[in-house]
């Protein structure tokens, strides 16, 4: 029957007995096998009135029982081995999979339109469960209580746009990474990978692109795709492919490549878990500036104009120095080191140059003892200053170890000095 009516859709699912597959045929009938290593298809009962593929369907498996949940218009059906029954609307909780045996909670959203999507979520290492419900303009997190958490979407006051087209854009990244893609960027990426393997296939891919005169487009596609990827290794792979392709072009403007490298450096820095801002490449140019630090606004505007990451660092350092000079001038720095901590702590790990600027400024403004005591309360600043001293001021490094009574590092210092 499956061969005659063809496969419209299929879903792979996992149970304690192995990997299974569920199939929707052209006759709008469901068949499934619970173990593909021992493939035995079992046809499920017919769904009354099903004349087209269902809007959505999912497979549930628990205690040797596997069922199919499917939506048809406003109704939801539950298919098991022997019967087809209609149930209320629900979403499937994936871990552990559970059949609808009891009511979790009842909540009135007060929203008249049906939601676009519903998914279960849990806290890590916790049994607390909630349902995330999505509409066009808001997300709602509903737990086992009468209250919920609402997140507005769209262009509200102070909101960054979060439309589906921005979070999941149809971009060069999709063109390159879709299955069996023949896009110029995909061929260039393969050519670069084969070149690293020292394979002659690299020449074949490259020749195919050049014969169609699509090499400039391929390079541009790889550069653009890197912006939409969140994994740094994938970004590097795409940028390496673009750099590889540029070698075979006489005149390819470097500005787009350089700017993408600068933008990704900033985006990856603020996406780091210590900062925790999952900004997308589409949202990035729409920001006029960031509010949490005086130096960020000019720095981000400079980056959006393509002036480079050094401008961002320079503006930030200038703003920090203004704060430090104000503290030094007022005498507040000697009474309290919280001002210095405020300058250093907000600085994300990948953007350390401003901290060096502040530390070296303090070194010139304060007497030696006060400067060392200030650094003692700032582990990040102290660590960076030690790195500086290792390369520039070896004698100062010895004084730091003496002050800390760090005899082991002091011994290492003398051993290293004797070899030098």
N, C-alpha and C positions, 0 to 999 in steps of 0.2 A: 504493500500500500504506500509506503514512504517513497519507494522508487517511482511508482506510477504518478503520484500526486506532487512529488518534489518537496523540498524542505523550504518553508517560508522563513522560519526563525528557529533558532536553537539556543539553549542556555546550558552551560556546564555548571554542575554543582558538586559539592564534596560532602561525603558522609564518612562515618567511621569504617565503612566497608570498602571505600574506594571512591573513585571519581565517576560521577554519573552524567548523563546528558538527557535533556528533555527537548522534544522536537514538536514544532507546529507545522503540519503538512498543508499542502494546497487545498485539501478538503476541509480545512479548519478543524482538524482533529488533533488531539495531543497524544503523543507516545513518549515513553521514557524508558531508560535503562539505568539501573542504580549502580552498575559497575561496567565500565567500558572494556575492562580486561576479559570479561565474560559477557559479551554483548547479547542481551536478550530483551528486545523491545516489547514493551507492554502498552497496549492501547487503552487510554482512559475513556470514560463515558463521554458521550456527545453533550455539548453545551447547547441548550435550546435557544434557537434564534440567532446563533452565531453565523453570520454570513460574510464577515470580513475579519481580518486580524484584530485581536483585542487591542485596546489602547495601551495596556501594559500587563505584564504577567511575571510571576516569580515562582520559584520552586522552594518548598519547605521540606525538610527531612528531620524526623525525630523518632527515636525508638523503633527503628526498622520500618517506619511509615513515611512514605514520600507522597506529597500532595502538590497540586498546582493551584495557585491563586491567580485569577485573571479578572480584569475589569472590562465591562462591556457597557458603554454609556454610563448611567448613574449607578449601575449595579456591580457588585463584586461576587464572583463565584468561586467555590471551593471544590476542586476535583480530587477525588481519591480513587481507589481501585474499583469501587462499586457504584458510586453515586456522584451526582453534581448538585450542590446545594448553594443557595444564594445567601451571602453574609453582608454585614455592614461594611462600610469603607474602612480600610486599615492600611498600615504599612508594616513591612516585615522586619522584625528585630533579628539581626544576623548572628549574634554571639551571646549565649547559645541560641540556635534556632528554636522557636517555641510556637506551637500551634495555638490558635485563639481559644483558650480554655476558660479564661476569666477576664473580667473587665479591669483594665489597669487604672483608668480614671476617666472622668467625664468633665469636659471643659467647653465653655461657650466662648468662642473667639470674637463674637459680635461682628465678624466680617461676613458679608452676604455672598461674595463670590467664592467659588471653590478654590482651594489652594492649587498651586502649580505642582508642588512636590512635597512629599512627607518622608522623612527618614528618622530612624532611631539613632540616638547617640548615648554614650556613657562617659563617665569620668574614668581616667586611667586608674587601675587597681581599685575600682569601686563598683558596687552593684547598683548604684543610683542610675536610673534610666530616665530619659526624657525623649520627647518627639520634637524635631525641628520641622516647622511648617513654613513653606515659602509661598508668598503672594508676589504680585508684580512690584509692590512698593514696600514690603516689609517682610522680615523674618520673625517668627515667634517660637520661643522655646518653652514647651509645656511639660511640666513635671507632674508628680503625683500630689498635686495640691490645686487650690482654686486660683493660684496666681501664675503669671507667666512673665517672661522677659521678652521685650519687643526691641527689634533692631530695624530702624527705618532704612530703606534703600532709596537710591536715586538722588536727585539734586536738592536735598533739603538744606537747611541753614548749616553751613560748615561741613557738609558731607562731601566726601569724595565720591564721584559717580561710580556705581557698582552694577551697571547693567550687564546682562549676560554676554553681550557682544564684546564688552571690555574684559571680563574675566575669562571668557573662553572665545577669543577672537578667531575669526577665519583668517589666518595669517600665513606668512611664508613658512612658519614652523609647521603648520598642518600640511602644507604642500610638500615639505621635505620629508616628514616622518610618516606620512600615510603609507599603507601597505602597497608595495609594488609601484611606488612613485617614480615617475620619469621626469619630474620637474628638474630644471637645470641645477638648482641648488642641491637636490638629492644626488644627482650624478657627480657633482663636484665634491660633495662630502664623501661619496664612495671612492672617488679617485684619490682623494687625500689619504683615506684609510689604507687603500691598496698601495699607495706610494710608501707609507710607513712600513708596510710589509715587504717592500722591495719586489712587488709583483708587477708584471707587465700589464695587468688589467688596468692599472692607473692610466697608462697611455691610451688604452681603448676608450675608457670613460671620457678622458680629456679630449680625445680626438672627436668623439661624438658631439660634445658640447661645442667645440670650435667650428666644426663643419656646419652647424646650425647657426653660427654667429651669436651664441647665447652666453658666452663666457662673462661679459659684464653683468648680465642679468643674474647669472648664477652666483657671482661674488656678492652682488647686492642682496640677493635672497638669503644667503648664509649670514650676512651681517644683520639683516633685519630679524631673521629667525632667532639669533642669539639673544635679542632683547626680550623675546617672549618666553624664553626658557628660564626656569627658576633654579635649576641645578647647575652649579658652577662648572662641573665637568662637561656637561653638554654645551654650555656656553663656550668653553675653551675649544671643544671639538669643532664647533661651527666657525669660530673665529680663525682657527688653524686652517680650515678648509678655505675660508675667504682669503687668507694670507697666501695660501698655496696658489689659488687661482690668479691672484694679482700678479704673480711672478710672470705670467704668460700674457700680460696686457701691457701695452706701451704707455698708455695714459689713462690710469684709473685714479680719480681724485681721492686722496687719502682721508679727507675730512670725515666722511661717514664712518670709516673704520675707527679712527682715533676717538671720535665722539662716542661711539658705542662702547668702546673700552672704558672711557671715563664714566659714562652713565651706569654701566654695569658695576663698576667698582663702588659707586655710591649706593646703588640699589642693593647689592649684596651685603654692604655694611649695615644698612638699616633693617634688612631682613634677618640679620643675625639674631639668635634667640635672646641675646642680652638687650637688644633694642625692641625686637618683636613687632615691626610694622610691615605687614605683607603687601607692600605697595607693588602694583603691577606696572609694566612698562607703559601701558596706555594711560594710566592715571598720572604717571610721573611728570609729563610736560604740563599737565593742567594745574599743578601746584604753583602758586605764586611765591610761596615761602613757608617755612616752618616756624611755629610760634614758640617752641620751647627754649630757644636759645638766641640771644641777640645776633650772634655771628652767622647763624644758619641762613637767615633770609637772603642776605647778599650772596652768600656762597652758592645757594641753590639757584638763584637767578643767574649767577655767573655760569653755572654748569648748563642751565637751559639755553644760554646763549652760545654755548660751545667754547667758553673761555678756559675750560680745563679744571682738573681737580686741584691743581696748585692754587687757583684763585679761591676755591672753597676753603682750603686750609688757611690761606693767607687772611681771608676775611674773618674766619673763626679765631685765628690767633690774635688778630688785631683787636677783636672784641674782648677776648680774655685778658689781653694786656691792659686794656682800658680799665677793666675791673680791678686787676692787681695793682695798677698804679694808683687808683683811687684808694685802695686799702692801705697801700704803703704811705701815701701822702697824709692820710687821716690818722695814721698810727694804729689803725685797727688790726693790721696784720700781726703785729707783735703781741697783741692781747688775745687773739683768737685765730686759729688756723681754719675755721669753718669757711672763710672766704676762699682760701686756696683749695680746699676740698670741693667747693662749689665749682671752681674752674676746672678741676681735673676730673671729677667723677662722671659728669654727663658725657665725657668724650668717649665715643665708641672705640673698641679695640683697633679696628683697621685704620683709624684716623688719629694716630698718636702724634704726628708732627707738632700740632698746637701745644701739646703738653710739654714737649721739649722746649718750645719757645718760652712758655711760662716759667718752667724750672730754671732755665738759663737766665731769664730776666731776674728772677728772685735771687739767684746766686750773685748777680752783680749789685743788687740793691741792698741785701742784708749782710750783716757780718757773718763770719764763717760759722760761729757757734749757733747763732739763731737759725741760720739756713739749715744746718744739719738737724737741729731739733725739729724744725718744721717738716722736714722730709721723713722723720721717724714715724709721724702719724699718717703718712700718705704712702702706703705700700706700692701703689702703681708708680707714683712719681719717683720713689726711691729706687725701684727696680730699673726704671728707664735711665735715671741718672747714673746708676752703676754701669749700665751698658755704655753710656757716653764716656765715662771715665776709663773703661777698659781700652778704648780706642784713642782717647784724646788726653786724658790726665791720669796716668798710672799712679802717681804719688798720692793724688786725692783719693783714689780707690783704697790705697793702703790706710789712709787716715780714717776712712769710713769703717773698714774692718776693725781697726783699733778701737774706735769709739763703741762699736757694737760688741767688743770682746769676742769677735768671731775668729777664734784661733785657728780653726781648720782652714777657712778661706784665706787667712793671713799666711798660713804655711804654704798653701797652694800658690799664693801670690809670689812668695819668695822663690819657690821652686821654678815657677814659670819665668820669673825675672832672670834667674841664673841661666836657664836655657837660652833666653833671648840674648 
